Amino acid sequence: MNRYWQFLLYLFITLIALELLLSPLPTLYTFYSAAIGALGLSIEATLPLPQLLSNYRARSCKGFRVSVLASWIAGDLMKMFWFFNATSEIPW
């Protein structure tokens, strides 16, 4: 199995286990969900930085990867969907 897919599988299993273990503990779960949200937002916000650096060094957009733009837009669309459809209080 490719190391990338193996990592994703282990990450998925770990996140499911943490979700199941921490969900009955409200205080811990609140901290956990906030940490996961902050981590996800940080990763999504810095996603285009390697592409921007590469374009700056090359002084060109040649080789621009549309997948970076698509990933960024998809992340923003998911956040907007959650924001407009959330039934619970939305934290800052």
Stockholm file with secondary structure:
# STOCKHOLM 1.0

chainA/1-92         MNRYWQFLLYLFITLIALELLLSPLPTLYTFYSAAIGALGLSIEATLPLPQLLSNYRARSCKGFRVSVLASWIAGDLMKMFWFFNATSEIPW
#=GR chainA/1-92 SS CCHHHHHHHHHHHHHHHHHHHHTTCHHHHHHHHHHHHHHHHHHHHHTTHHHHHHHHHHTSCTTCCHHHHHHHHHHHHHHHHHHHHCCSCCCC
#=GC SS_cons        CCHHHHHHHHHHHHHHHHHHHHTTCHHHHHHHHHHHHHHHHHHHHHTTHHHHHHHHHHTSCTTCCHHHHHHHHHHHHHHHHHHHHCCSCCCC
//
